[in-house]
Amino acid sequence: MASAAACAPSWQTTTTYLAGNSVNYQGQDYRAKWWTQGENPANNSTVGKPWELVAACNPTNATPIPTPSITPSIRPSNAPTLIPQTPTPTSTPTLKPTTNPSSTPRPSASPSPTASPTATPIPSSSTCFNEWNGSSVYVVGNKVTRNGINYQAKWWTQGNDPAVNSGDAQPWQNLGSCGNTNTTPAPSPSNNPTSSPNPNPTTTPPNTGVIDHLVINEVAADATGQGSWFEIYNPTQQTVSLNDISVRIQSKTQSTINSYALSGSLDANSYVVISSNSEANPPKKNQQIQFIGNYQDWPVWSNDSGAIELVRNGQTVDFVRFGNNVTLPLTTNAWQGKAAPALSGNASYSLVRYFTQTSDTDSAADWRVVPFGTPAGRNDVDSNATDNDHDGIPTSAKQPGGSYAGLDLYAMGVRAGRPSILLHVDWMQSSTDEGIKPRKEALQMVREAFNRKGIDLLIDAGQLYSPVFNPADFNLGNGKEVPFARCVSLYKNPDCADVISYKNDSMDVRRRLIFHYMLMGSTQNTNGYGGSSGLAEINGNDLLVSLGFWGLNSSSANNLYMLINYQAGTIMHELGHNLGLQHGGNEATNDKPNYLSVMNYLYQLNGVPSDPSGQSMMERIYYNLNNRGKATPGRAANTYGVCDVLDGPCGNRFVIDYSNGSSTSLNENALNEAKLVGRGANNGTFADWNANAIVDSNVSFDTNNDGQIQTSLSDYDDWGKIQLAFNGGLYSVFGVSLEPILNSKQNRTLKETQLETAIETPPAAYLLPR
């Protein structure tokens, strides 16, 4: 009988693991499903937990971790690899001649050896796999070989060469060399600097060669002066420790330059976002983002003036100043000439090093202002990028071969000339409550509602309905099941979990400026009972659907349809708030019978009338009146069941839609029942507001049950006014200018702030399954 496979590296409680990383714990191998730290694999390998059990292993077959023959020039990463390997020493570049004999080159990250080391071969791993093919699609877990090195895909990828796209925030994990031969790295040259860095400020000549140190790679606009973010890139072939790196930057409260410590490490060819934090309890950091500052002191800059400096041992690692800022770096000549350009517009703009740039001149020549920030990914959107479809996505990323922060949006289904909405979906783990888990049919209904209007809604529910990348079946590679919480709110709450924390733990940072985030959760009630169906930001990108504890299930045909239709109506309703819609379209006034939109409580769960001039409209009026305690023709008060409604939630003709605004206004002081709700009336249909079975031409009635008689209840053109570029408030998707400002300056911000939300009320008891 064949022996068990060799064990993966032992799990460590302080180590951060990413999707695809393997560990061993108590004789069992586990594989990480997403980012995790400190979560014991043995207790966290069930559905909704971060680990999956792979198999038992044989510790005697494990490959020992070789000892490096030289001291690496920087602290190695503590992130595990699937197969142990020796850290590869990188050749130290030849020092450029200095114009001043007394000056000292910028010191290395840590002491470098003074003698030429003997290079140590990297031990080969197991057999080689099929050679990587640039035209092939790879999904999580797929393994390939590239130039004698094995790699494993961490998520869907195509065309991303593993040799230059492995490490943190990259789609490939380096597994080490393969085959029967050893790959020997080139030895370091002997003309290294001395092992002790000079603690005193030094003079650095202009750098025009290959970049061999951490660089500030992107600076986001801070239009309000309340704090923003910047990005660090590691262009080297080694993991670099951030534990000895600090950031010198303007302090918001002290109005002086302050230092903020970083922590962790940054893998080779990888990015990390450094975000300003002004909260007492900052969000949890991960490999893509960490936070500096607190509620008493946090870093800021303005669009017109700013300076950021990375410092190690009192020496400049990298520096940038922009606008009219005149700050000098600690190390003389670490910046040359005038400042980089000032930032423009609002939070969507960034000052970047374009991704094709391979040199660092320590000058304004390295930098350009672009209209779309690309956090935690390569800066692949240029200065002339436009948003021709008014959806917040650069048109350049909608072309074959285009990308956004390294993401292949074209493969996800984004197309030039078609407005798009990108929606990341997570859902809480539950084995008993079917209302929490998104139904495929509900997602299809919402997608189709937008598609009918020429808008592509691209939903990512991960592997829920397809084990591989498949936009048609809602797998864009990142949505997932998340741990259950008894209650959940949108923002931080001392009593419940919150959507923003789930988002920070789950969602790829590169998506944050272009994707909406939706959590299908339990309930907003702290007592654990069912309550409001959801909550969402208005003109934002975060939404909560909370249909837990509603008793939704698939135990019968009626219940199954109700489960699907309630989910579909609620998802489209909450997403509508993100798109700028309120319960009355452009106002908070709810239950207007002539506002035929899923945003209206009358139609969110009951369905929009399939024929607003016919029987389905008339029935909804009777249904509403009956459940307000009025007897209606043929029915005693409170006897009209939800499944009695024509084309209602208990069947397959349920309609979800936004309004087109074509209804005439209703004067509640003089209602003409023959006109129904203002979209015409078929023979025999009328709005029997006073429930007397007679067509009256002048009725006074509170149609929306708000306690007052209003002279004008108006419809609203939802489709003509929705704003796909969240936080913008500038253009509708169909080109209607709401403000005289170019659409390219959308106010998309990475920093999570509390926005206006739509106040949602719990459903009436008669709406819940019986």
N, C-alpha and C positions, 0 to 999 in steps of 0.2 A: 504493500500500500504506500502511496506517495506521502511524503512527509509534509507537514504544514508549511506554509510560506514563511519567509523571514519576517520578523516583527518590524513595524514602523517605529520611529523614535518615540520614546516615552512621553506621555502627556505631561505638561508642566502648567501649573495653575496660573503662573504670571505671564505665560506666553500668549500672544495673539495669534489666532488661526483664521485662515480665510477659506472660502469654498474650495473644496478639493484637497486640502491639506489632510494628511493621514497621521494618526498617532496610535500608540499602543497603551492600553491601560488594563492591568491585571490579566495579561495573557490574551486580550482581545484587541484586534485592530478596529479603529473607527475612522470615519471620514467626515470632515466638517461640511455641512450643507450651506453655511454662510458664516459671516464674521462672528467669532466667539472668543471669549476670554474668561477663565475662571469657572467654566461650567463643566463639571465632572462628566465625562462621556458615559460612564455607566448609568448615571441617573438622568441623562439628557439625550437619549437616543431614540425616543419614541416620536410619533407624529407631532409636528409643531415644535420640536426641540432641535438644537443646532447640530447634533451628531447623528450619524447613521452607523449601525454595526456592520462591519465588513465581513470578518471571519476570525476564527482563532488562529494564532500564529505560533511558531516555534522559536523561542528565544535563542536557541543554540545556532539557528541559521542566520541570525541577525548580523549584518555587516558592521564591524566596529567603526567608530568614527575616527579617522586618521588624525594625527596631530600635525598641524602645519609646521613646515620646516623653518618658517620665518614668522616674525611678528607682523600681523597685518598692519597697514598704515592707519586704518580706522577700526573702530569697534565693530565686530561682525554682528549681523542681525541675529536676534533671538527667535525669528520666525522659523518654524520647522520646514524642512523639505521632505518630499516623499521618500527619497533615498539619501542617506547620509553621504556627504561629500566634503572634500577638503576645500576650504576657502581658497579661491584663486587669486594669487597676488597680481596686482595690476602694475604694469611698468610705470615707474615715476617719470614724467616727461622731463626732457632736458631743459635746464633753466635757461631763460633768455638772458642775453648779456644786459647788464644794467648801465644806464647812462651815468650813474653816480657810483663810483667805487665804494662809497661808504654805506650805500643803501643795502638793505637785505630783502630778498624776495619774500612775498607773502608766505607765511609758514603753512605747512601741511596740516591736515586735520589732527594729527597726533604724531609723535616722533617717528621718523623713518629710519631704517637701518643704514649704516654707513658703508657696508661692504656689499659686494655683489652676491646675492644669495644663490644657492643652488635650487633651481626650480623643482618643485615636487609634482609628479604626475597626479592628475585627478583620477581617482579610481573609477574604472568603468562600471556602469550599472548593468542591468540585465540586458536582454536582447534588444536590438534596435527595432523601431516600429517603421511603418511606411513613411517615406520622406514627405515632409510638409509640402502641400500644393497650394499655391496662392489663390487658385480659383475654387477650391473646395470649401464647403461649410463645415465647421467643427462646433460641437456643443460640449457642455460641461462633462468632463471625464474622458473625452477623446485624447489619445496619445499619438504623438508624431515624433519623427526624428528630423533634426535640422543640423547639417554640418557635424554629424557625429554626436549631437547632444539630444537627449530625450526631453520632451516637453509634454505637459498635460493641460488641456483647455480648462479654464475656470468658468467660462460662460460661452455663449454663442460668439463665434468669431469667423471672419472671412477676410483674407487678404492681409492680415496682420502677421508679419514675419516674426516667428517666435524668437529669433536671434536678437531682435531689437524691441520686442514687446512682451517681455517677461518681467515678473516682479509685481509689487503692489500697484493696484489700480490698472494693471495690464492684463490682457486675456490669457496669458500663458504662465505656467509654473515650470521653472527649470528643474528637471529631475536628475540632471547629471549626464555624464558621457555614457555611451553604450558601446557594445561590441567587445572584442577580445583585446583591443589595444588601448593604451592609455594616452590621453591627450596631455601633452606637456606644455605648460604655458611658457612664454618667453621669459627668461630671467630679467630681473630689474637691472638697469645699468648701475655702474659703480659710482657715478657722480651725483649721489643724493645729497640733499642738505643735511646739516648736522642734526643729531637726534633731539636736541633741546631747542624748542622754539624760542625766539627772542620775545620776551614779554613787553618790550617797549614798542611804541608806534614806529612803523617802518615806512619806507618809501617804495612804492610798487610801480614798476614801469608799465606802460600800457600793454594790455594783453590782447594779442591778435591771433593766438593759436587756438588749438582745440581746447574746449572748456574742461577743466580737470577738478572742479570744485562745485559745491552747491551754489545755485544761483536763484535769485529772486526772479520768478518767471512770469508773473502776472500780478497786477495791482488793480483791484476793482474800484470803481468810482464810489465816493462817499458823499452823495449830494447833500445829505442832511447834517453831516458832521457828527453823526451818532455812532460811528464805527462800521467797518466793513470787513473785507478780507483780502488777503494776498496769497500767493502760491509759491512754493519752493519746489525746484526740480533738481534731481540728482542725475546729471548726465554721464556719470562715471559708470564703470563696470563693477563697482563694489558697493555693498551696503554701507551707509554712513550713519554714525551715531549722531543724534540730535541732543543728547544729554548735556553736551558741553557747548551748545549753541544758544545764544540769546539774541533777542531782537531789540534794537534801539529804535524808538519811534515816539512820536508826540503823544503825551498823556492827555486825556480828555479833561480830567479834573485838576491836574496839577499844572497844566499849560506849559509843561517843560518836557524835554526829551527824557524818556524813562526806558528801563531795560526790562524785558519780559522773557523768562526762561522757557525754552522748548524741552521736549522730552521724547523718548522713544528712538526710533531709527527710521531711515528712509532707504528702501531697496534701490538697487541699481536701476537707472532709467525709469524712475518713478516720481510721482508728484504727491505733495501733501498741501492741503489748504490750511492756512492759519487764519482763524476767524476771531474777530473782536468779540469779547463777551462782557456784558454789563450786568449779569445776573449773579445772585448770591451763590447759586448752585449751577455751575455751567453744565451744558449737555455733555454726555459721555463721548470721549474722543474715540477714534478708530484709526485705522491705517491711512485713511484718506483725508481726515480732518482732525485738527485739535484746536483748542481755544485758549486765548490769552486774555488776561484782565479779569476784573470782577466788578461788583456793583459800586465799588468805591473808586476804581481807577481802571480805565480801559483805553486802548490805543485808538487814535483817530487821525484822519487827515482830511483835507478838503480837496475838491476837484481842481482848485487853482494852485494848491501848494501842498507838498508832502515829501517826506524822506523816510526810507526804510533801510535799515542796515542789519545784516547778519554778522554776529561777532563771535569769535572763539579766542579765548585766552587774551582778550584785550586787543585783538587784531581783526581787521575787516576781512570777512569771508566774501561778502558781496554787498553792494550798495546801489541804490537808485534814488535820485531826487527828480521831481517833476514840477511843472508849472513855474511859479516864481520863487520856489524854495532855494535857499542858498546854504543849507546845512552842509558841513564838511564831514567826510568819513573819518574814523579814527586813524586809519592808515592813509598817509599822504599819497596822492595820485591813485587812490582806489576809485576815483571818479575823475573823468577828464572833460573839461569844457562846460558848455551850458547844460541846463537841466533838460530832461526829457519833456515831451509835450504835456501840457495840462490835460486833465481828463475832461470829457464833454458830457453834457446831458445829465442823465441820472444813473441809477444803480445798474443798468444793463451794460454800461460801457466799461471797458477795461483797457489798461495800458499793458502791452504784452511784448514778449520776445516771440516772434513768429516761429512756428515749429521747424521750418527749414533752416533756421539760422544755426550755424555750427561754431561760431566764434564769439568771444566776449571782449569787446573793446573798452568796457567800463565807461561808456559814453552814451549820449542821446541817440547815437546811430543804431544802438541795439534795440530801440524801442519804437513802437507805433501804437496809436489809439485805434481800437476796434469797437464796433457797436454791439458785439455779443461776447459776454464773458464765457470762458470755458473752464470752470473749476475742476481741479483734479485730473485734467486730461491735457492732451497736446493743444496748443493754440493754433488751430487750423481754420479759423474764421478771419478773413483779412479785413483791412480797413474799409474797403469798398463794398462790403457785404450788405445786402438789402433783405427786407422781409416783404416780398411782393404779394404774399397771400395773407398778410396781416394776422398771422397766427403765432408770432413770437419765435419762429424757427427760421434761421437764415436760409435763403433760397439756395445758396451754394451747397448746403448739406442735403438738399433734396434731389441732387443730380447723381447719376451713377458714378461711383468713384469718389463722391464727396463725403464729408464726415463732419461731425460736431464733437469736439473734445475726444476725438478718436472713436466715437460711436458711429456705427454704420446705420444711420436713420433710413437710408434708402432701402436697405434690406428689411427694415421693420415695416415698410409700407408707405413711408412719407414720399410724396411726389410733388414736384414743382407744378404750380397751377391748380393744386388742390389744397384748400385749407385743411389743416390737420390738428387733432387734439391727441396728445399722448397721455395715457392714464395708467399709472402703476397701481396695482391692486394687491393688498395684503388682507388676510382674513384670520380671525382668531381660531385657534384649535377648539373643536367641540365635536364630540361623538354623538351628541343627543339633540342639539339645537340646529335644525336645518336652516333656520333663518339667517345664520351667520355665514355659512359657506356660500359663495356666489354660484348661482346656477348658470350653466352655460347658455340656456335659453334666454335668461334675463339679460346677459351680456350681449347676446345676439340682437335682442329687441332694441336695446339702447343704440348699439352700433348702427342698426338699420335705420333708426329714426334720424340720425345725423346724415347717413349716406343718402337718404332721399333728398336732402338739401344740398348735396354736393360737398359735404364735409366728411373727411375720413377720421373716425374715432378709432384709434389704435390702442388696444387694451392689453396690458401685460399681467396675466394671472399666473405666470411662471409655468410650472409643470402640472398644474391642476388638470388640464384637459389635453395636454400633449407632452410626452416625455422629452421631446426635442424642440428646438427653435421652430416655431410655426405661427406666424402672425394670424393666419386664418382661425386657429384654435387658441388664440390668446396667449401664446408663449413667446414673449420677447426677451426672456432670459433672466428676469430679476424678481418678479412677484413671488410671494411665498406665504405659507401658513406661519403664523406667529403665535407665541404663547397666549393662553387665555387669561383674561382679567375679568373679575366679577363686575366691574363698571369701568367706563372709559369716558373721558372728556376730550375736547379738541386741544386745549392747552393745559399746562401744568396745573394739577389739582392735588391737594394734600390727601384726598380720600380715594382717588381713582387713578388708573393709568391714563396716559394721554397720547393722542395721535402723533404729536411732534416727536415724542421719544421713540415711538415705534418707527417712525420715518427715519430718524437719525440712525437707528440700529440696522435698518433693513435696506434702505434705498441707496443705490450707487450715487455718490456725490455729483458725478458728471451729469446726472439727470435733473438735478435740482432746479435748474433755471428754465427747463423746457417741459418737464412732466408735471402733471397733477398727481397728487398722492391720495389714494382712497383706502381707508381701513374699514373692513366689514367687521363690526365689533358687537359686543354684548348689549349693554344698556348704559344709558347716562345716569340712571338712578342709583344712588349709593346703597339703597336697600335691596338691590338685586332684582327688582321687578321691572317688567317691560315698561318703556316710556316713550319719549319722542323717537321718531323713526330716523332722525339724523341731525347733523349740524355741519355747516360749511361756511367758509370765508366768502364774503362778497368781493368779487374782483381779486380773488386769491387763488391758491393752488392746492389747498388742503381741504378734505371733506371726510366726514364720518357717516357711515350708514349703520344705525344701531337697531336692528330688527331682532336682537336677541330677546328671549323670554316673551315673545309675542305668541308662542304656540304654533308657529308656522311649521308645516310638515307636508309630506307627500303621501299620507295614508289613504287618500282617496283622490279621484280625478279632480273634484272641486278644490280640495286642499292643495293639490299639486299646482293647479293653475293659479290659485291665490298666492302661493309661495313665489312662483315665477313672476307674476304680475306685480306683486307688492315690491319685490326687489327691483324690477325694471323701473317702475314708477318712481321709487325713492332714489335710485342711483341717478336717473336723469334729472330729478328735482334738485338734489344736492349739487350735482355738477352744474346745473343752471345757475346756482348762486355764485359758483366760481366764475362763471361767464358773465356776471354782472346783473343777473335777474333777481327780482324780489318777488314776494308772494302776489303782488298785483302788477308784475311786470316792471314798471318804473317806480312803483310805490309799494309800501308795506300793506296796503289795504287788501285783505284776504277775502276769499269766498265770493268774489264778483262772478255772478253766473254767466256774464257775457265775455269773460276773460277765459278763453278755451285753451288752457295751458296746463301742463303737468306741474307747473309752479304753483298753481292754485290748489289749495287743500281740497276743494270740491272734486278735483279731477286727478290728483296724485295717486290715490288708491282706488278710486272708482273708475278711472279711465276717462279720457277725453271722448265726448260723444262722437260716435262714428259718423253720424249725420246730424250736424247742428241745426238743421231745419226740419228734422223728422222726429220719429218716435223715440230714438235713443236720447235725444235732448229732453224731450218731454218727460220721459221716465226718470231722468236724473233730478228734475225739479220735484216730481212727486216723492222720490226717494228721500231727498233732502228735507222736504216739508214733513213727511211722515215721521222721520226720525228726530224732528224737532217737536214732536208731540201733537201733530195735526192729523186728523183723519183725512184720507185722500180717497178718490173714487175707487170703491171696491175694497178698501182696506181700512181697518181700525188703526188708530195712532200706534206708532212704534211696532208695527208688524211687517214692515217692508224690509226683507232680508237682503244682505249684500249680494247674495247669489241670485236674487230675483231681478237684478238690474240688467237690462238688455245690453249686451256687449260689455259686461262688467268684469270684475276680477276673477270670476269663477269659470271662465271659458277662454277659448283661444282666439276671440275677436277683440281682445283688449287693445286699446289704442293709447300710446304715449306720444306726446307731441308738444312742441311749443306753439304759442299762438302766432297767427299772421297779422293780427291787429285789425281784422276786417269787420268786427262787430260794431254796430252803432252804439252810442252811449245810452245808458238807462237812467231815466228820471224816476226815482222811487216814489215820487209824489204824484206821478201821472203815468202809470204803466199801461201800455196797450198790450193786452195778453195775446192778441192776434199776431203780433210781431215776434213772439217767442223771445229770443235773446238778441235779436238784431242781426241775424244772418239769414233772414227769410223764414218762411214756414210752409210746409207742405199741407195739402188739403187735410183737414181734420186734426191738425196739431196746433196747440196753443199753450201758452204759459199760464196755467191755472193757479196764479199766486194765492188767491183767497180760497182755493180748494172747494169751489162751489159748483164745479162741472159746467160752468157757463163762461162763454167768452165775453169778458168785460173790456171796455176800451179806456177806462180811467180808474185805475186801482192804485191806492197808496199802500205800499208794503215794503217792509225791511227785507229786501231780497238776500242780503248777505249776512243778516242776523248780527249786525254790529251795534244794535241798540239805537240807531238813528236813521232818519229818512234823508237820503242824499239826492241832490238834484242831478248829479252826473257821476255815474260809475262807468269808467272807460275801459276799453280793451287796450292791448299794447302789442306792437309788432316785435315779438321776441326775436324771431329769426333775423330781422333786419338790424337789430341792435346788439346782439351778443358780441362779446369781446373775447376772442380766443387767446390773445396775448395777455396773460394774467398780470394784475397790478398795473395795467396800462391806462385804461380809461381814455383812449385816444381814437381808435378806429374800430368800427365794427368789421366783421369778417367780409361783409359785402361792400366795403368801401365808404360807408357813411361816416364822414368826419364828425366826431363829437367834440374835438378841441383842435385848434389850428396848429398842431404840432406834428412833425413827421413821425410815422409809426415806428421807425427804426429805433426811436428812443423810448422803448418800453421800460417801465420801472420794475424790472425783474431783479430781485435781490436774493442772495444766498442766505443772509442772516434771517432767522425766523423771528418775526415780530407778530404780536397779536393784532389782527385786522378786524374790521367790522364783520360780525357774523349775523346770519339770519336767525331770528328768535323762532324756534320751533316749539310747538305745543304737543303734548301727548295726544294720541288718537282717541276718538270717541269709542266707547266700549263696543258699539254695534259694528265697528269696522274689524274687530279682531275675530279670528276663527272661533266658532262655537262648538 
